[in-house]
Amino acid sequence: MKRWRLYLVLMAGLLIGAHAGIATAWSADDQPAADGGIDSVEKRRILFSLQQERERLQAEYAKKEKNLQMREIELKTLQEEVDKKLSDLQQLREKLDRLLVLKDDAEEKRVKGLSKMYEKMEPAKGARLLADLDQDLAVAILAGMKSKSAGGVLGNMAADDAARLSAAYSSLDPR
């Protein structure tokens, strides 16, 4: 029986020593609370859950970061396309402005030519032809004629046509 007692005392000493070694290996945060805190299985389960959640969040963050980078690339590409199209439109606008100037110059030359022709016509014939023309064109022709010739043409027109063209002529923008 003495052997058994000795054997139990030795076992208890080993257990107490082993328990003391384990307790010193734990950090202060890892030790279970004295009032029946988390045991090691529950602690491992919580730590495992936290690790899984952390990995899930890191994967989600990486995915969102990659999506953000892709969107930035798309935005840069779209911005370059918009800039190119704006540049193309600006060039087209400039070309159109040049063409409009050329068209206006050509139209002005034609109106001056018509004005010269109407000056050389008999005033009665010029009056009949001008009365049938579009008002803007008739006024432009009158504006290109010498005053004496224009007066002769207006004098051979019906009074209402002459008044209408004279009023339009007076509202012309002096260049």
Buried (B, 14 or more C-beta within 10 A) or exposed (E): EEEEEEEEEEEEEEEEEEEEEEEEEEEEEEEBEEEEEBEEEEEEEEEEEEEEEEEEEEEEEEEEEEEEEEEEEEEEEEEEEEEEEEEEEEEEEEEEEEEEEEEEEEEEEEBBEBBBEBBEBEBEEBBBBBBEBEBEBBBBBBBBBEEEBBEBBBEBBEEEBBEBBBEBBEEEEEE
